[in-house]
Amino acid sequence: MLGFLLRLLPFWVREPLLIAVGSVLGVRIMYLAVRDHDRVAAGLGVVFLVFTAIRVYGVIRALRARRNPSPTASADGAAVDAAAQPQAQAETGPRPRPDTPEKDHNAWSQAVAAVAVFGALGAALWVAPRFMPSDDNTPQPASCSGAAHEELPKAYKHTPQPVTGEELCKALNRPDLAKLLGTPGETATTVSSTNNTAPLTDGKVAQPEAEVTFDTYTVNVSATYNKLSIDQYVKLMKYGDEQDVKTLTVLGRPAVLSSDHTMKLEINLGSGGSGGPVEQGPLARTLTVALDRKDRGGYCDITVWSTSGALPNDSVLLNIAEKVLPKIPERHVR
């Protein structure tokens, strides 16, 4: 179809268009080939440039022929014509030279039509991908769900400005979370959030949480709205199994780093069994930060673990905390 349209165009419209398209494509492809070190693209760019050079040479020859036309009639033919019709020439005046170019009254309309055709083709190629189904099978990152339409427990109503599970999920499920974890090529496979209450509190302490799972790491963020300060929390760690405890300050708030094993629970859905006992899971690294700068009670936990047992550097937890904590309002205790 495109070749047919090109053949319909006059020479002085078709050739400049081909030269413009060929030069733009050739230069662009050669630039990409040099940038990506692609030999195949370089060969294709050379083909376009050679094609354009041939077209330019043809146009130059046509221009020279038009400026310096060669005689089309022989000397004998001219003498015969001059002897046969001397009177007609005297009456009607000098005849136009045979090499005088005929004026094309439709040149401008043809040029406008050519530009319109190529413009329509370009617009169609530009817009078509937006309306045609995509063949991209790249998995899309998981989105926050689970706690969006969940009714909040009473503990949230009695807590000043508590963050919800959905808000924690939006703060954690960032586009650059995989990059912060040191695995920029991964995409979140599972994202969840809940509006829980802290265990052993009879539902009186709000504890929302959100979790994002990648192929390598899993990140969990929770906020506990109790009266336990970081200083008290560190003292309790001395009686627990936490390992590699390290106190520090994050965004002006007291914080502590610690390690502990997760729990592993297997449920057997076949034969009606209740499943095996709770086992020790992989080691997890947790950064616990106070909910306010004065450490008046309550904290936020950022925990990272992997099924392989490998843990990222502590700087990873600090980077995540610097992105997530500003999304959690500081607690103002009454």
N, C-alpha and C positions, 0 to 999 in steps of 0.2 A: 504493500500500500504506500509506504513512504517512498520507495523507488519510483513508483508510478507518478506520484505528486512531484517529485524532483524533475522527472523528464518533461513534465508539462511546463515547468518554469522556463522563462527565457534565459539565455546564457549569462547576461549581465546581472541577473538576479540570483540564479542558481549558484554560480561559482563563488561570489563573495560570501554567500551563506555557508557553503561547504568549507571555505577557507577559515571563516570565523569559528565554526563548530570544531573543525579539526585541530586548529591551533589551541583553542581553550582545552579541549579534551587531552591533547597530546602533552601540553605543559603540565596539566593537573596530574595525569597519570605518571609522568616522569618524576614529578615532585614526590608523590606517594611512594614510588619505587625506590627513590634514593633514601627517603626517610625510613622505610621498612626493610630496605635491603632485599627487595623482591625482584628477582631476575625476570620472571614471567611478566610482571607488570612493566618492567623496563622495556622488554621486547614489544609489548603492546603499545607503549608510548612512542617507541621509534616508528612503528607502523603508521600511527596517526600523523606523526610529524613528516614522514616521507610522503604520505598521501597529500598532506597540505602543501608541501613543497612542489609536488607535481602540479597541483591545481594553480598555485601561484605562477609557475612557469608558463602554464597554458594561458592564463590571463595576460601575462606580459607579452606573449607572442601575438595574442589577439589585438592588444592595444597597438603594437608596432605595425601590424598589418592594416589596421584601420587608419593610422596616421600616414603611412606610406603605401597606398594601394598600388598594386602592379597592373599594367594595362591588360585588359581582357580581350580586346579586339586586335587582330593582326593589321599590319599596314595595308595589305591588299584589300581587306574588307573595308577599311576606312576609306580608301581611295574610291572603291566602287560606290560606296554609299554617298560620298561627296559628289561624284559625277552624276548619279542617278537622280538626286533630289536637290539641285541647287536652288530651284525656284521655291520649293516648299520651305527651305530654310530661310529664304529671304522674306517670305510672307509671315511665317509664324515666329520668327526670331530664333535665336540660338537654342538648340536642344540641350537638355540637361546632360551632364557628363554621366557616362555609364557607371562610373565608380563612386558617384555621390551617394552616401548612405541614406537609405529611406528612413524617414522619421517615423518612429513608433509612437502613435498617439496613446497607446494603452500602457506605456512603460510604468507610469506612476501607479496605475490601478493594479498592474501585475505585481509591482513591488510591495504595495500594501497588502495584497492577497497573500503573497509569500510570507510576509512577516506575521500575518494573522494565522496562517496555517501552522507555522512553527511555534507561535505563541500558544495556540490551542494544544498542540502536541506536548509542549513543555508543561503546560498547566495540568494536562491529563496525567502525565508521568509523576508530577508532584503531588497531586491529590489522590491518585489511585490507592497508594498504600494505606491511606487513612480509612478507606471504605472497604477494602478487600480483607478477608480473614488473614490473620497473621500466622506464619508457620513457625514462629518462635516457641520452642518447647522449654525455654528456660524456666525453672520453677520460681514462682513468685514468693516473696517473703510472707510468712504468716502474720496475720493481723491480730490485734487485741480482741478478745472475746471472752465471755464467761460471766463477767461481773457487771456488764453494762446495764442489764435490766434486773439485777438481783436486788431484793429488798434489803436495806441496811439493817443490821441488828440494833438493838436498843443502845448498845455501848457507844455506837457512833453518834447518837443523838446527844449523849451526855458528855462527849469529848469536844472541846473547843477546836474548831477548824481541822478535823481529821482528814487525812488524805484517803481516797478510796482505792480499791484494787485496780479499777480502770485507769485512774490517774497515775498510779505507780507503773502500770503496764505501758502507758503512753510515754512516760518518762524514761523507762528502761529500753523499750523496743525502738531504739534509735537506728537510723540508716547506717551510722558508723560504728555500731556496737561490735560487729565482727572485726573491724579494723582495730578497735580498742583492745580486743582480746588477742590480737596478733594473728588472726586468721581472716584476712580481708576477702578472700575468695569464697567464703562460706555464706550460706543463706539460712535464716532462722527456719527450723522445721516445725517447732511447736511453740506456741505462745499462750499463756493462760494467766488468769488473775482471779482472786477471791477476796471477799470481804469477811475474813475470819475474825474470831476472837481468840485471845491468848489461852492456851490450855491451863487447866487448874485454876481458873479465875471465875468460874461459874458464869461465863459470858459477859463479864463486866469490863473487860479490857479489850479495846479494839486492836486488831492486829491484821491489817490488810497486807496482801503480798501479791507479787507478780513474778512470773518465771519465763525465761526465754531459753530455748534449747537449740544448740547448733550441733553439727556432727562431732566437733571436738569438745566443746565446753557447754556447760549449763550454768546460767546466771539466775540467781534468785534474790529478790529485794523484798524486804518486809519492814514495816514500821510498827513498833510496839508502844502503845500509849499508856504505860504504867508509871510508877513513881521511882523506878530504879535508875539511879545515876550511873554514869560510866565508872566512876570511882568505886561504887559498890559492886558493879558488875565485875571489875577486875579482881576485887577481893574474893568474889565467889568462884572465879576461875582457879584460884589456888586450891580449891577443894574438888575440882572437877578433873576431867581428863584432857582438857585443852592443851595443845602443844604450841611451842614457839610463840608465846605471848609477847606482844610488843605494843607499848603505849605510844601515842603520837597525837598530833593535832591536824585536823582536816577542815579547811575553810573556817578556821578560827574556833572550831568545836573540838572538845575532847573526844578521842577515839582510841580504839584498841584493835590490833590484829591478832588473830588466833587461828588454830587449826584443830579440826576434829573430824571424826569419821561420820559419814552419813549412814542411814539405816537402809537395809535392803530387805524387802518383803516380797516373797513369791506367792501368788495365789493360783491354786490349781482349780480350773473351771471344768475339768473333765471328770468324772466319777464322783462328783459332789463333795470332794474333799475340801477342807478348809485351808489347805496350803501348808507350806513349811514354816518353820520358826523365823523370827526376825533375825537377820544376819547383819554383820558389819559391812557397810558399803565402802566405797572409795573415800580417800581423804579429801576434805573440803577446806578451803581457806576463806575466812570471814573477816570482813572489816565492819566493826560496830562503831557508829558515830552518834553522838548525842543529838537530840532533836532541837536543842537550842544551845547558844554559846555559853550560857551560865550553868548548863548541866543540871537542870532542875527536875529531871526525870523523863524517861522515855528515850528510845534510841531507834536507829535505823540499821538493819543488818544487810550487808551486800555479800553474798556467798557465791563462790565459783568452785566447780568441781568438774571432773571428767570421768568417764567409765574406765579409762585406762589408768587412772590414778595420778596422771601428770597434772601439775598445777602451774598456772602462769606466775610471773613475777608479781611482787606486791605492788609495783607501780601500776599494773593493770587495774587492780582494785581501786587505787587512788584516782586514776583517770576516770573510771566509771563513776566513782563517788562525786567527783567534781562536776559531772554532767547531770547526775540524778538528783543530788541533794538540793540544788536551787529550785527544783520543781516541787519540793515538799515544804510547806509553810512551817516556819519555826514555831515551836510550841510555846504558848503563853499560859503558864500555870496560874490559876486563880488563887 
